[in-house]
Amino acid sequence: MENAIYAALTRQSGLMREMQVVANNIANLSTTGFRREGVIFSEYVKRLDDAPSLSMARASARNIDLSQGDIVQTGGTFDFAIRGNGFFLIETPDGERLSRAGHFTPNAEGDLVNPDGFRLLDAGGAPVALPPGAMTVSLAQDGTLSADGVPVAQIGLWAPADPNSLRHVAGTLFSADAPEPLEDGAGTLLQGHLEGSNINPVSEIARMIEVQRAYELGQQMLDREDQRIRAVLQTLAR
């Protein structure tokens, strides 16, 4: 197999990975707090001992779009939306995770949990809990959570110390190295609202068509190269 086929195969593999990412974006058009992802292509150069170096495509890194999604009013007491920068800090069995999905409910112990049952953490990294029998719950834009007019917690906004360490792990959860609280004013919290996905359906579908066409062209090139090699081998075998 010639080097051209190796290079084409790595490109095809990257395009397939990008197609999967685009399809996942489209599938999450209506997912609260979802963040669009893209694939970053780079060049990988392999040094060969008895031939010129081999240049191949590499698409192993993902780019996360952190642009603001549409904020929709729901009226829910425990629906919180972030306007601006920052993430909610969520406690999971695999460690602390970041998320922009702000739909929470109180569990039996009074802790606010997301739909997966993972607890929301405050600005100090402790679970956000409501006192028993709380009748009225309100959230200020600075994250102060009050029950019956008495402050009970400070919901903080968090961000990774290194933005490049942000990685999508599952659903709307992200892992990051050493999340740290944001400074006041970097973002505000809204009660009774949810932030939707930041996916643009038109651009995603257009990108899917573009990737599909690029993949088809690459496959045609591989087919022609295979036919050429077969023809050479048949000629030499005569």
N, C-alpha and C positions, 0 to 999 in steps of 0.2 A: 504494500500500500504506500502510495507516494505522500510526501509531506502536505501537498495541497488537500488531500482528503482528510488528513488529521486536522488541519486548520478549519476546514469546512465543518467537520463533525463537532468541534468545540463551539463553533458559532451556532450550529443547529441546537446544541444542548442549551446554550445560553438563551436562545430565542424561545425554546420550549419552557424554560424556567420563567421567562418574562411573560409568556402567555398565561401561565398558571397564576402569576401575581396579578395580572390584569383581570383575569376571570374572578379571582378572589375579591378584588376591588369592586367589581360590578355586583357580585353576590352580596356585598355589604353596603349597598347604596342606602339602605334604611336602618342600618345599625347605629344606635346611639353612641356617639363619641368615637366612631371608627376613623382611622387615619389612613389616607391613601399611601400606597407603597409603590415604588418603582425599582427597577433593576439597573445597576451600574455596570456597564461593560468596561473592561480594561484589557490591556495587552499583556500576554504572558509569553516571554521569550525563553525558549528551551535551548540550552547550549548542546550542540552535537559534536562528538569527537572527530568524525571523519566527513563532515558535511557542514554547509552553512547553517547558522542557527535557525531554529524553527519558531515562527511567530504564531501564537494561537490566541483566540478570543477567550475571555474569562468573565463570567457573570455570576460571581458568588456573593457580592455585596448588595444590600437593599437600602434604598433611600426612603426615608419616612417624611411625608409632607405634613408639616405642623401648622399649616394655615388654618384660620378659623373656619369652623363649620357654621351652618345656619342655626340660630338659637330660636327654639319654638316654645311658646308658652303652654304649659300643661296644667297649671294650677295645683299640682301635687305638692304636699307639704314637704316631702323628702326628695323632691326632684331639684337638683342643683346643677347649674351650668356655669362654666368658666368663660368669662369674656377677657380675652387677652392671653398672656402667657401662663404656663404652669400646668400641673397635673394634680389630681387627687392621689394620695398615698394609700395603697391598699395592702392589707396583711393577708398573705396566702401561705399555704403549707410549704411552698418553695422559696419563701422569702418575701420581702417587700417589693411591690410592683406599682408602677405608675399607670394612671388611666384618666381619660377625659370623660368617660361615661359616668354620669352623675345621678343615676336612679338608685336610691337606697330605701331600705325599710328597716324598722326596729325589729330585732329578734326577741326571743323570750327573755333575754337578760337586759334588754334595753339598748344593746349596741346597734349602731347603724351598720347594715351589711348590704353588699351589692347583690344582684340576682343569683350569684354563685354561692352566696353565704359567707363571703370574705369581708372582714371588718374594715371600715373606714378609719384611718388614723388622723389624729389632729396635728397641729403645728409642732408638737413635741414628740410625735411618734407613738402616742398612746391611743387606744381605741376611743372612738367618740361614743359616749353613752348618754342616754336620757334618764332622768330620775323617774322612779315609778309614779304612775298617775299623772304624768304631765299632760295638760290639756291643750295648751297653745305652744307651738314651736315656731320660732322665727329665726331667720338667718340674715345677718347684715352683710353688706357688700364686702366688708373686710374679713369675713369668715367667722364672726362671732355668732355662735349658736346659743339661743336663749330658750328656756322652757318656762312658760308662765311669767315672762318678763325678767327672769333671772339668768344671767350668762352661765352656761354649763360647759362650754368647750370653745376652742378656737380652731376651726378647720383651716389648715394651712395649704398653701400652694407650693408644690415641689417641682424641682427640675434636676436633671442629671448634672453632676459637676462637669463632666465632659459630654457635650451634645453628641459626639460621635459614638458614645457608648450605648446610646439608646437602641434597643433591639425589641422587635415585636415577638412576643412569646406565644400568645394565644388570645383569640377574640379581640378585646379592646385593652388588653394588658401589655405593658412594656416593662422590660428589665433595664436597669442602668447601673453603672458603677457609682456608688456613693451618692444617692439622691440627697439634695440639700434644699432647705426652704428658700423660697424666693423673697426678695425684698418687698416691703409694702409698696403697693401701687403697681406692681408688675402685672397684676391681673385682678379682676373683681369676680365675686360670686353672686349669682342670681338665684333666688328661691322661686320655686314654681315654674322653672324653665329647664329644658334639656337641650344640649348641643347635639345636632345631628352629625351625620357623616360629612366629610369634606370632599366627597367624590363628585366629580363632574361627569354625569353619565355620557354626554355627547363626546367629550374628549377621550373617555375610556374606551368607548366603542370604536371610535376612530383609530385609537392606538391598537386595539385588538386586530382590526382589519390590516393595519400597517404591518404588524408583527406576523400575521398569518401569511401575507404576501411575501414578506422577506423569507419566511421559512420555506414557502413553496419554491421560490427562486433558488434557494440553497439546495433543496432536494433535487431540482432539475439539474443543477451543476454536478451534484454527486452522481446522478444517473448517467449524465454524459461522460463523466470521468470513468465510471465503471465500464461503459460501452467501449471507450477508447482503450482501456487496459485489456479488455477481452479481445478486442480486434488485434492488438499488438501480439498477444499471446498466441492467438490462432495463426497469425502470419508467421511467427517464429517456429511454430510447431510443424509447419508444412515441410 
